Amino acid sequence: ATMLRSGRGKQLVALVTDNAERMSIQTAMTLIKKIGQVIASRNDKFSVGSHVCGAFGWRTHTVCNPDKLNEAGLMPTVLVPDITPHPVSLALGCRVIGFAGSDDKCNYLEKELGFDRVYNYKTTDIRTALKDGAPKRVDCYFDNVGGEISTTIMSYMNKYGRVAVCGSISSYNDLKPPKVSIVQPAIVFKELKVEGFLVNRWFGRWNEGVEANRKWLNDGSLKYQEKVYNGFENMVDALNGILRGENIAADDEYLYAVCFEDTKNMDKIFKNIAESSSCNFVHEQNKTLKQFHSELTDYFNGKLKKFLTPIKTTGSEFQKEVWNKLVEQPYGSTQSYADLAKSLGRSSSHSRAIGAACGANAHLIVVPCHRIVASAHKGGFSCGIDRKEWLLNHEKKYSSTK
């Protein structure tokens, strides 16, 4: 995502992308503070099982000098250098404008992070957006995008504006050098101050930044999104996700999947979602999950018979047709595969295809495929027939209540 921000009084504007500095991967990972769990120790301060924070580098295990460690509980929630300028600008009371590569990201930046205006740079003219969002032009620009967007921003800056150049992510994967408009005239005639930025230059003020972030986190003025990739083997995917702008794995509007831990086809379901949405999966909390958690609790307590959390399905047109029909199946009732096929205007011979669509259902319970049974027995269920029987008995128990 590319963000542009403008400030209060004298307008402060900064354009950034997800932070990917121009240094070796190992150097970057050494600079970043990481949390690890102690598995062996000869130091009384750090017992086995405790969590510590330090610059461990890119590795699964390390041996550390205890004098260079901190207890993880003493560290702020966010301790990495990719706290980009946009939340800091917001925390300082700036007016913030942003650019992102999808409407979902634009909505997230406005609704969740509090940007004043956000534009989709793929569908919006950059100069037109700048005139709309920053009518007093740009004073300060944090550049990690490069290319034509940066040239346009610099040409729109006020005289004596300041530019901090962190990178040029828009061209990192290009096979040929990009051709962009010449930016030097804007630098000369606007007398801009352009300076390179690397985080390791500011290690002498690291603790100052940590304390400022801690204060803003505690008072709620600094907002962020946490992303967790499971497994050391996924580190490269995490880095590539930053460079491709894939770090928002799901928007804040839809529920993509509901599975039990031992659901047979869970890996396939999540693979399909990842491929269709070009996303990685992360552990986080958002308003959709909070809503669904509340509804699921009510369902198991017998207080809810129909889920209201919006869902997004991934599958063929036939599968979606089956899933839409399943949602219409009344709470506490059942229907045979053959009857469901007939309700879709198909012959009973399509029962096997109906069963396959039920097996591909990524929203167990919400899209109630457990209510579809075979004529002589309960039929299959991707997470076990015992769970299917339990769900049917549970709904039968509460079906007469309002």
C-alpha positions in Angstrom: 0.0 0.0 0.0 1.2 3.5 -0.7 0.2 6.2 1.8 0.3 9.9 1.6 -0.3 12.1 4.5 -0.9 15.8 5.0 -0.7 17.8 8.3 -2.3 20.4 10.5 -1.6 24.1 9.9 1.3 23.9 7.6 0.3 20.8 5.7 2.5 17.8 6.4 2.4 15.1 3.7 4.3 11.9 3.5 4.1 9.1 0.9 5.2 5.7 2.1 4.9 2.0 1.3 5.3 -1.0 3.5 8.8 -0.6 4.9 11.5 -2.5 2.9 14.9 -1.0 3.3 17.7 -1.2 0.9 20.0 -3.5 2.8 20.7 -7.2 2.9 18.0 -9.4 4.4 20.3 -10.6 7.2 21.3 -7.0 8.1 17.6 -6.0 8.2 16.6 -8.9 10.4 19.5 -8.2 12.8 18.3 -4.7 13.2 14.8 -5.7 14.1 14.0 -6.6 17.7 12.4 -10.0 18.0 10.8 -12.0 20.8 12.0 -15.5 21.6 11.3 -18.2 24.2 14.2 -19.4 26.4 14.7 -23.2 26.0 18.0 -23.5 28.0 19.6 -21.0 30.5 22.4 -20.6 33.0 21.2 -17.2 34.0 18.9 -16.8 37.0 17.2 -13.7 35.4 16.0 -15.6 32.4 14.4 -18.9 33.3 13.4 -21.7 30.8 10.1 -20.9 29.3 10.4 -17.1 29.8 10.2 -14.7 26.8 12.9 -12.3 25.9 13.5 -9.6 23.3 16.7 -9.0 21.3 18.3 -8.6 17.9 18.7 -12.3 17.1 19.0 -12.1 13.3 17.2 -14.5 10.8 17.3 -17.8 12.5 15.3 -20.4 14.5 17.7 -20.8 17.4 20.4 -18.6 18.9 22.8 -18.4 21.9 22.7 -14.9 23.5 24.7 -12.8 25.9 22.1 -12.2 28.7 23.4 -8.6 29.1 22.0 -7.8 25.6 18.5 -9.2 26.3 15.3 -7.6 27.7 12.3 -9.3 29.2 9.6 -9.3 26.6 7.1 -8.1 29.1 9.1 -4.9 29.5 8.9 -4.1 25.8 6.2 -2.1 24.1 3.7 -4.0 21.9 5.3 -2.8 18.7 9.1 -2.9 18.5 9.9 -3.1 14.8 11.2 -0.4 12.4 8.3 -0.8 10.0 6.1 1.4 12.1 5.7 3.6 9.0 5.2 7.4 9.3 1.4 7.3 8.7 0.4 6.1 12.3 3.0 8.5 13.8 1.6 11.3 11.7 -1.9 10.5 12.9 -0.6 10.3 16.5 0.9 13.8 16.1 -2.5 15.1 15.0 -1.7 15.4 11.3 -4.2 15.4 8.5 -3.5 12.2 6.5 -4.1 11.4 2.9 -3.3 8.0 1.4 -2.9 5.9 -1.7 -3.4 2.2 -1.8 -3.7 -0.5 -4.5 -7.2 -1.8 -3.8 -10.6 -0.5 -2.7 -10.4 -2.9 0.3 -7.2 -1.3 1.5 -8.5 2.2 0.9 -11.5 1.4 3.1 -9.3 -0.1 5.8 -7.0 2.9 5.9 -10.0 5.3 6.2 -12.2 3.3 8.5 -9.7 1.6 10.8 -6.6 3.8 10.8 -8.4 7.1 10.5 -7.0 8.5 7.3 -8.8 11.7 6.1 -8.8 10.7 2.5 -7.5 7.6 0.6 -7.3 7.0 -3.1 -6.9 3.9 -5.2 -3.8 4.8 -7.3 -4.7 2.1 -9.9 -8.0 3.8 -10.7 -7.4 7.5 -9.8 -5.2 10.1 -11.4 -2.5 11.0 -8.9 -2.4 14.7 -9.6 -6.2 15.0 -9.4 -6.2 13.2 -6.1 -3.5 15.5 -4.7 -5.4 18.6 -5.7 -8.5 17.1 -4.0 -6.8 15.8 -0.8 -4.0 18.4 -0.4 -5.2 21.7 -1.8 -2.4 23.5 0.0 0.1 21.2 -1.6 2.7 19.0 0.1 5.4 20.0 2.6 7.0 16.8 3.7 7.2 13.5 1.7 8.5 10.2 3.0 9.3 8.2 -0.2 9.6 4.5 -0.4 7.7 4.1 -3.7 9.7 5.8 -6.3 8.7 5.9 -10.0 6.1 8.1 -11.6 4.1 8.5 -8.4 7.1 10.0 -6.5 7.9 12.3 -9.4 4.3 13.6 -9.4 4.3 14.1 -5.7 7.6 16.1 -5.7 6.3 18.3 -8.6 3.3 19.1 -6.4 5.3 20.0 -3.3 5.6 23.4 -1.7 8.8 25.4 -1.8 11.4 24.3 0.7 9.6 21.0 1.1 11.4 18.0 2.7 11.8 14.5 1.2 13.1 11.5 3.1 13.9 8.7 0.6 13.7 5.2 2.1 13.4 3.2 -1.1 11.7 2.7 -4.5 9.5 -0.4 -4.0 7.6 0.3 -7.3 10.6 -0.8 -9.4 12.3 -3.5 -7.2 10.9 -6.3 -9.4 11.2 -4.6 -12.7 13.4 -6.4 -15.3 14.2 -3.1 -17.0 14.8 0.3 -15.3 11.6 2.3 -15.3 11.2 5.4 -17.5 9.8 8.3 -15.4 9.5 12.0 -15.8 12.6 14.0 -14.7 12.2 15.1 -11.1 15.3 17.3 -10.8 13.6 20.5 -12.0 11.1 20.3 -9.2 13.9 19.7 -6.7 15.8 22.8 -8.0 13.0 25.3 -8.5 11.1 24.3 -5.3 14.5 24.2 -3.4 13.5 20.9 -1.9 15.7 19.1 0.7 16.1 15.5 -0.3 17.8 13.1 2.1 18.2 9.3 2.3 16.8 7.5 5.3 18.1 4.3 6.9 16.8 3.3 10.3 20.2 2.2 11.7 21.4 5.8 11.5 19.0 6.6 14.4 19.9 3.9 16.8 21.1 6.6 19.2 17.5 7.8 19.5 16.0 4.3 19.5 14.8 4.3 23.1 13.2 7.8 22.5 11.2 6.3 19.7 10.2 3.3 21.8 8.9 5.5 24.6 7.0 7.7 22.2 5.4 4.7 20.6 4.6 3.2 24.0 2.8 6.5 25.0 0.8 6.6 21.8 -0.1 2.9 22.1 -1.3 3.3 25.6 -3.5 6.4 24.9 -4.9 4.8 21.7 -3.5 7.4 19.3 -1.2 4.9 17.5 -3.1 2.3 15.6 -1.6 -0.7 13.8 -2.4 -4.1 12.3 -0.6 -7.1 13.7 0.4 -9.9 11.2 1.8 -13.2 12.3 3.1 -15.8 9.8 3.3 -19.3 11.3 6.6 -21.2 10.8 10.1 -20.0 10.1 9.8 -21.5 6.6 7.3 -18.8 5.8 9.7 -15.9 6.4 10.4 -15.5 2.6 6.6 -15.4 1.9 6.2 -12.8 4.6 8.9 -10.6 3.0 7.5 -11.1 -0.5 4.1 -10.3 0.7 5.3 -6.9 1.8 6.9 -6.2 -1.6 3.8 -7.3 -3.4 1.5 -5.4 -1.1 -0.3 -8.6 0.0 -0.2 -7.9 3.8 -3.9 -7.4 4.3 -5.0 -11.0 4.0 -8.7 -10.3 4.4 -10.8 -7.2 4.6 -12.7 -6.2 7.6 -16.1 -7.0 6.1 -16.3 -10.7 5.4 -15.8 -14.1 7.0 -13.9 -16.4 4.7 -13.8 -19.7 6.4 -15.1 -21.6 9.5 -13.4 -25.0 10.1 -12.7 -27.4 12.9 -9.0 -28.1 13.5 -9.3 -31.6 12.0 -11.5 -30.7 9.0 -10.3 -33.1 6.3 -10.0 -30.5 3.5 -9.0 -27.5 5.6 -5.6 -27.1 3.8 -7.3 -27.2 0.4 -9.9 -24.7 1.5 -7.3 -22.2 2.8 -5.2 -22.7 -0.3 -8.1 -21.9 -2.6 -8.9 -18.8 -0.6 -5.2 -17.7 -0.7 -5.0 -18.2 -4.5 -8.3 -16.4 -5.3 -7.6 -13.5 -2.9 -3.8 -13.3 -3.4 -3.4 -13.2 0.4 -1.5 -14.8 3.3 -3.2 -15.9 6.5 -2.3 -14.1 9.7 -3.5 -14.1 13.3 -5.3 -11.0 14.2 -8.6 -9.6 15.7 -11.0 -7.5 13.8 -14.7 -6.4 13.9 -15.8 -9.3 11.7 -14.2 -11.9 14.0 -15.6 -10.2 17.1 -19.1 -10.3 15.5 -18.8 -13.9 14.5 -17.4 -15.0 17.9 -20.4 -13.4 19.6 -22.8 -15.1 17.2 -21.1 -18.5 17.5 -21.3 -18.3 21.3 -25.1 -17.5 21.0 -25.5 -20.4 18.6 -24.0 -22.9 21.0 -26.0 -21.5 23.8 -29.2 -22.1 21.7 -29.9 -18.3 21.4 -29.1 -17.9 17.7 -30.6 -19.7 14.7 -29.3 -17.7 11.8 -25.8 -16.1 11.4 -25.7 -12.5 10.3 -21.9 -12.1 9.8 -21.3 -11.4 6.1 -19.4 -14.2 4.3 -17.4 -14.4 1.1 -17.3 -17.8 -0.7 -14.7 -19.2 -3.1 -15.8 -21.9 -5.5 -17.6 -22.7 -8.8 -20.9 -21.2 -9.7 -22.6 -24.6 -9.0 -21.0 -24.8 -5.6 -22.1 -21.3 -4.7 -25.6 -22.2 -5.9 -25.6 -25.1 -3.5 -24.2 -23.1 -0.6 -26.8 -20.3 -1.1 -29.6 -23.0 -1.0 -28.0 -24.5 2.2 -28.3 -21.1 4.0 -32.1 -21.2 3.3 -32.4 -24.6 5.1 -34.4 -23.9 8.3 -32.7 -24.3 11.7 -33.5 -27.7 13.3 -34.6 -29.4 10.0 -32.9 -31.7 7.5 -33.2 -32.4 3.7 -31.8 -35.2 1.5 -29.2 -34.6 -1.1 -31.7 -35.7 -3.8 -34.3 -33.2 -2.6 -31.8 -30.4 -2.5 -30.8 -31.3 -6.1 -34.5 -31.1 -7.2 -34.9 -27.7 -5.5 -32.1 -26.5 -7.7 -34.0 -27.8 -10.8 -31.7 -30.8 -11.2 -32.4 -34.5 -11.2 -31.8 -36.6 -8.1 -28.8 -38.1 -10.0 -26.9 -34.9 -9.0 -26.9 -36.1 -5.4 -23.2 -36.9 -5.6 -22.4 -33.5 -7.0 -24.4 -31.9 -4.2 -22.4 -34.0 -1.7 -19.1 -32.8 -3.2 -20.3 -29.2 -2.9 -21.1 -29.7 0.7 -17.7 -31.2 1.2 -16.1 -28.1 -0.3 -18.1 -25.8 2.0 -15.6 -23.5 3.8 -18.2 -22.1 6.3 -19.2 -25.0 8.5 -22.2 -24.3 10.7 -22.7 -20.9 9.1 -23.6 -22.5 5.7 -25.3 -25.5 7.4 -24.3 -28.5 5.2 -24.8 -30.6 8.3 -28.6 -30.3 7.7 -28.3 -32.3 4.4 -28.5 -36.0 5.0 -28.7 -39.2 2.9 -32.0 -41.0 2.6 -31.0 -44.0 4.8 -28.4 -42.4 7.1 -26.8 -39.1 8.2 -24.4 -39.0 5.2 -20.9 -37.5 5.3 -19.4 -34.5 7.0 -15.9 -33.1 6.4 -15.1 -32.9 10.2 -16.7 -36.2 11.2 -20.1 -37.8 11.4 -20.1 -37.5 15.2 -20.0 -33.7 15.0 -22.7 -33.7 12.4 -25.0 -35.8 14.7 -24.1 -33.4 17.6 -25.1 -30.3 15.6 -28.3 -31.9 14.5 -29.2 -32.9 18.0 -28.2 -29.5 19.3 -30.5 -27.7 16.8 -33.4 -30.1 17.5 -33.1 -29.4 21.2 -33.5 -25.6 20.7 -35.6 -25.5 17.5 -38.8 -24.9 19.5 -37.4 -21.9 21.4 -37.6 -18.4 20.0 
